């Protein structure tokens, strides 16, 4: 059993701000409405996929139970994430409205 040597010459991971700045050039920015529409569409797609898998299982199609449960959990997580983001946006809006001018 050999122990390999630890190398310090591995590249350093870029910071989050550098990564975001590189992935979103200024000429390719999407509007807020487009981003919101895509996010809601993704949540809806996961819900529909979960419903389809559940219906296939109920109808006796060749679907594994664990695949159905995974799809249901993914749909649940995406919906809860969307709800939490919405709550934070509403909270931020309310905080802005409480500011005195």
Helices and strands as residue ranges (DSSP letters): H 16-23, G 26-28, H 32-59, H 65-98
